[in-house]
Amino acid sequence: MTTPISTQLLIAGKLREGRGDVNIVTNPATEEAVAVVNDASELDLREALTAADAAWPAWSREVPSERARTLRQIADVLDDHREELAHILVEEVGKPIVEARGETEATSGFFRYTASLLETLTDEIRYTPNRNENMWVRRRPHGVVGAIIPWNYPSALTSRKIAPAIGAGNAIVLKPDSNTPLSSLAIARIIHDSGLLPDGLINVVSGRGSTIGAGIVESPITQMISMTGSTGAGKAILRAAARHVKPASLELGGNAPLIVMPDADLTLAVNEALKSRHANNGQVCICAERFFVHRRVYNDFVDLYSAAVDRLTVGDPHSEDTDLGPKVTRDELNKTLRLLDAAVQAGARLTTNPGDLVGEQFERGYWMRPAVLADVDDAMSVAVEEIFGPVSPISVFDSWAEVAARANDTSFGLSAYVFTKDLEQAFKASDDLSFGEVYVNRTGPEEINGFHTGFRESGIGGDDGPHGLDQFFRRQTTYVRYGHA
C-alpha cells in the first residue's frame, strides 16, 4: 500500500494520538505487528463526548436533504479509498482480498442508502377530538450516539453506525474493537480530511471495553447506544444503559439453523450453505451454524457438501484465489478447535480431510482446515454454542414439525435458512421459525433495505432499512391549537 495505515484517533475535529494504553495490532496470518495505536485515555473520551455534544445541535438543524447531500459526498470520498481500506482489512482481520473488497463496497454503500432514506423521510400530522387542533408526531435526534463495534467487519460496521447516526442529526462517538481498530481509524481520517463535516460530529476512539466502552455507555452525554458484538457484551451494555434509562440497539450473536427439505435443489443448497458457513472464515453472526437435512437427501447432501468444502483454498489472504484466510486471533482459533474436537470425541463423524495444513506460510498465524461433521446430536456443544469458525455440524430430521422445534430450541434468534421448492413450506418457515430473519432458498448477507434484527439473546432493535434508521431518532409529539376553540 502506498498510504500508511492510520493510527491516530479522531477527537473533537483533530487527528491525534491517544493518551492511553499502547495497542499493538497484529496480522493474524503472520503474527507480525501491523501498527501501533495509542488508545484513548478517559480524558480523551471526555473531550470527544464534549465535542460531540457541542456539534450536534447545529448539524441537526440542517434539513434532511442537505444532510443527505453530505452523506453522498462522503460515500464518493470513501470510494476513492476503497482499495486502501480493503488492504487494511486483509492486514488486521486476515480477510481474503476478494471479500475485503466486497466489504469496502458496503462501507460507502451505507452512506448512500441512508441518504436515500433521508430524501424520502416523512413525519405525521394526527387529529385530536378537539376542533381547530391537531398534533405533530416528529422524528427528533437523540443528540450524541455511542457506538461500539466488533472485529469481524470493522470497515462496514463503522459506516453502518456512523451513516444513520449523523443522517438522523446526531453526533457520534465510536469505539472499534481493540483487535481491529485500523479500519475505523482510516475511515475517520478519510472523512476528516474531506472537510465535509463540522468538527466534533464524528469521534473515533479506540481502547478497552472496560474503560472506553464502559465510559461511552455510562456517560450522561450519550443519549442512545448502538452496539454490534457478542451476547455477553450486549448484556453488560444493556445493564449499564438501563441505569440511565438509555435506549440501546443491540445486534448480538447467532446460532443460525440451515434446513434442507426433501424437495430442495441440492446443488443450490450446497452452494449457498458453503458460502454462508465460510464467509469471513465463518466469523459472521448470521453464518449457518447448524445444518438440518431431511433423511431422504441426507447422505447425498453430506457427500456433495463435504466434497465442496475439501475444494476450498486456505491460504494467503492477499491472493485472489484464496477462499479462507486465518482466524482473527489465537483465542478464536482455539475456541473453534475445542468445539470440533469435543464433537468428534462425542461421536460426530468427520467427513472432510483431517490433515494439517502443510507449508511454510502455515507455520505462523491462526490457521485451520475447514471441517464437516455428520451425525451430530443436538446436545453436542458444537450444536449449542456459536462456533464462529469453519466447522459445519450436520444432523438428520424426519418432519417439519420436528425440525422447526429443534431449530427454535436455542437462546439465539438472529437468522434461519430453509431450502424448499414448496411455496406453502416457505410460508410455514416464516410462520414457525422464531428468528429475526428467515431466508428461503438463499443465505446472507442481509440486504441494506431490510431490517437486520434478532429475537431473544440475539439482540433488540436492529440495523438497516427505514426501521434501522428509526433507531437513531426519538419521537416527539407536539399539540397545536389554532383559531378559536
Order of alpha helices (4+ residues) and beta strands (2+ residues): beta-beta-beta-beta-alpha-alpha-alpha-alpha-beta-beta-beta-alpha-beta-alpha-beta-alpha-beta-alpha-beta-beta-alpha-beta-alpha-alpha-beta-beta-alpha-beta-alpha-beta-alpha-beta-beta-alpha-beta
